[in-house]
Amino acid sequence: MEPRKESEKRPSDPPDLTANHDSFTLAIFPVSRYLGDAALQQAVVELADRGRSDIKPADARALLPFHPLGQEVLKEKPDMDVYCLLSVYGNLVRTHVVVANGVARTNPPPEGYVCDSCHARGWLKKEFQESKLDGANIPVWLCPDCSKLKPEERDVRF
């Protein structure tokens, strides 16, 4: 069976299974759906646990029942708030993408510059840690006090 041409692919199709890339997109989900769907989060946890250092394009099939958005959506919509699940050198990474008026920002600081752990306002530092929600490597925005704590001591809920 021949793979479809790029123009024939549906948004729900997994990435090209013959591709051999160091990084690729597994799935894209609206933030509200991702954070509100425990079954989806569990599927991502299982994916992260199963392939902690060896996630392949074929693993995207496990996420198809949750109807991820196609990559074309990122180009078409002028405003959106999504999580992109990526494999970077075989590791699961969750990236927050916010598109406003056609301008995209990745991993933007939270509104009002509020610490993700203690909720203090002010200057924040971006760090990366493993998510308690799905096991993905995620950016967290922390105040100077919380950035001194070990990741397991922080009160980051996602």
Backbone torsions as a table, in degrees:
resi	resn	phi	psi	omega
1	MET	NA	125.9	-178.9
2	GLU	-81.5	139.9	176.3
3	PRO	-67.5	151.7	177.8
4	ARG	-67.5	153.6	173.2
5	LYS	-72.3	158.0	180.0
6	GLU	-51.5	-40.5	-177.4
7	SER	-70.2	-18.7	-178.5
8	GLU	-96.5	-7.0	-176.2
9	LYS	-72.1	142.5	174.9
10	ARG	-88.3	156.4	179.2
11	PRO	-59.7	-27.1	-177.2
12	SER	-88.1	-2.1	179.5
13	ASP	-67.1	142.9	175.5
14	PRO	-70.4	165.3	177.5
15	PRO	-59.3	165.1	178.3
16	ASP	-57.1	115.5	-174.4
17	LEU	-73.6	-12.4	178.5
18	THR	-92.2	-7.5	-178.2
19	ALA	-67.9	146.4	177.7
20	ASN	-128.4	78.3	-175.8
21	HIS	-112.0	155.2	176.0
22	ASP	-76.0	-24.8	177.7
23	SER	-144.1	145.8	179.6
24	PHE	-160.7	160.9	179.1
25	THR	-87.1	126.4	175.6
26	LEU	-84.4	-47.6	-176.9
27	ALA	-165.1	160.8	177.0
28	ILE	-130.5	128.9	-179.6
29	PHE	-132.6	142.8	171.4
30	PRO	-59.0	141.7	-177.2
31	VAL	-56.3	-45.1	-177.0
32	SER	-62.0	-39.1	179.4
33	ARG	-70.3	-43.2	-177.8
34	TYR	-62.4	-47.4	-177.3
35	LEU	-72.7	-21.9	-177.8
36	GLY	-96.8	-0.6	-175.1
37	ASP	-116.9	98.5	-178.2
38	ALA	-63.6	-34.7	179.8
39	ALA	-65.7	-39.8	177.0
40	LEU	-64.0	-46.0	178.7
41	GLN	-60.3	-39.9	178.8
42	GLN	-64.6	-39.7	177.8
43	ALA	-62.1	-37.8	178.8
44	VAL	-70.0	-39.2	177.1
45	VAL	-59.8	-46.3	179.3
46	GLU	-62.5	-39.3	177.4
47	LEU	-63.8	-44.3	-179.8
48	ALA	-65.1	-41.3	-179.7
49	ASP	-69.4	-38.5	-176.9
50	ARG	-69.4	-38.3	-173.9
51	GLY	-125.1	43.5	-174.0
52	ARG	-43.9	-37.3	178.8
53	SER	-130.3	20.8	-177.4
54	ASP	-151.1	50.2	178.2
55	ILE	-78.8	132.2	-177.5
56	LYS	-117.4	161.9	178.8
57	PRO	-54.4	-33.8	-179.3
58	ALA	-63.5	-23.1	179.1
59	ASP	-65.8	-17.1	177.9
60	ALA	-63.2	-22.6	179.5
61	ARG	-59.5	-31.0	-179.7
62	ALA	-64.7	-20.9	-177.9
63	LEU	-97.8	-8.6	-177.5
64	LEU	-60.5	-35.4	178.8
65	PRO	-61.5	-16.0	-179.0
66	PHE	-94.8	7.1	175.0
67	HIS	53.6	65.3	176.8
68	PRO	-67.2	158.7	177.0
69	LEU	-77.2	153.5	175.6
70	GLY	-81.3	157.9	-179.8
71	GLN	-64.7	-23.0	179.2
72	GLU	-63.9	-28.3	-178.5
73	VAL	-60.3	-36.8	179.5
74	LEU	-61.5	-30.7	-179.0
75	LYS	-84.3	-28.1	-171.8
76	GLU	-88.1	-39.0	-173.8
77	LYS	-87.3	132.8	179.7
78	PRO	-77.1	-20.5	-179.1
79	ASP	-137.7	129.3	175.7
80	MET	-167.0	162.6	-180.0
81	ASP	-137.0	104.5	-172.7
82	VAL	-133.5	160.0	168.2
83	TYR	-107.4	131.5	173.5
84	CYS	-104.9	124.1	175.2
85	LEU	-94.7	120.1	-173.8
86	LEU	-121.6	155.7	168.0
87	SER	-111.3	120.3	178.6
88	VAL	-121.0	111.1	-175.7
89	TYR	52.3	38.8	176.0
90	GLY	85.4	-2.8	179.6
91	ASN	-103.3	143.0	179.6
92	LEU	-78.1	127.6	179.0
93	VAL	-128.8	133.4	175.9
94	ARG	-109.6	121.4	-178.2
95	THR	-113.4	131.9	177.5
96	HIS	-90.3	122.9	180.0
97	VAL	-119.2	124.8	176.9
98	VAL	-117.4	124.3	177.1
99	VAL	-113.1	121.9	178.6
100	ALA	-130.8	123.2	-178.6
101	ASN	54.7	36.6	177.0
102	GLY	81.4	0.5	179.8
103	VAL	-106.2	123.8	-177.1
104	ALA	-97.6	141.5	173.3
105	ARG	-129.2	136.2	177.2
106	THR	-103.8	137.0	179.4
107	ASN	48.9	53.5	-178.8
108	PRO	-69.2	155.5	176.3
109	PRO	-66.0	155.2	-180.0
110	PRO	-65.0	154.7	178.7
111	GLU	-57.0	137.7	179.5
112	GLY	74.1	7.6	-179.7
113	TYR	49.0	59.4	-179.8
114	VAL	-102.5	131.3	180.0
115	CYS	-58.2	133.9	179.6
116	ASP	-67.9	-16.6	-177.5
117	SER	-100.8	-60.6	-174.5
118	CYS	-101.0	-7.2	177.5
119	HIS	68.7	20.5	174.5
120	ALA	-73.6	146.3	178.6
121	ARG	-92.1	152.9	175.2
122	GLY	131.1	-152.2	-177.0
123	TRP	-66.3	134.3	-179.8
124	LEU	-127.1	152.6	177.6
125	LYS	-118.9	135.4	179.0
126	LYS	-90.7	127.4	175.0
127	GLU	-129.3	165.8	178.2
128	PHE	-116.5	138.9	177.3
129	GLN	-151.9	168.7	178.3
130	GLU	-77.2	131.4	-178.8
131	SER	-72.0	137.0	174.0
132	LYS	-73.8	-21.0	-176.8
133	LEU	-76.6	-47.1	-173.5
134	ASP	-139.3	4.6	177.8
135	GLY	80.5	-0.9	-179.7
136	ALA	-76.1	156.8	173.3
137	ASN	-80.7	120.8	-174.4
138	ILE	-131.4	156.1	173.1
139	PRO	-84.6	141.6	173.4
140	VAL	-128.1	145.0	-179.9
141	TRP	-104.4	119.7	-172.6
142	LEU	-127.2	147.4	173.4
143	CYS	-74.3	168.3	-178.5
144	PRO	-57.9	-35.8	-179.2
145	ASP	-68.7	-46.2	-178.3
146	CYS	-70.4	-27.5	-179.6
147	SER	-69.9	-17.7	177.8
148	LYS	-80.7	-17.9	-178.1
149	LEU	-78.8	155.8	172.8
150	LYS	-71.5	150.1	-178.1
151	PRO	-52.2	-37.6	-178.9
152	GLU	-72.0	-15.4	179.1
153	GLU	-90.1	-12.0	-178.3
154	ARG	-81.6	152.5	180.0
155	ASP	-101.0	52.1	179.0
156	VAL	-91.8	118.6	-171.1
157	ARG	-86.4	-7.9	-176.5
158	PHE	-116.1	NA	NA
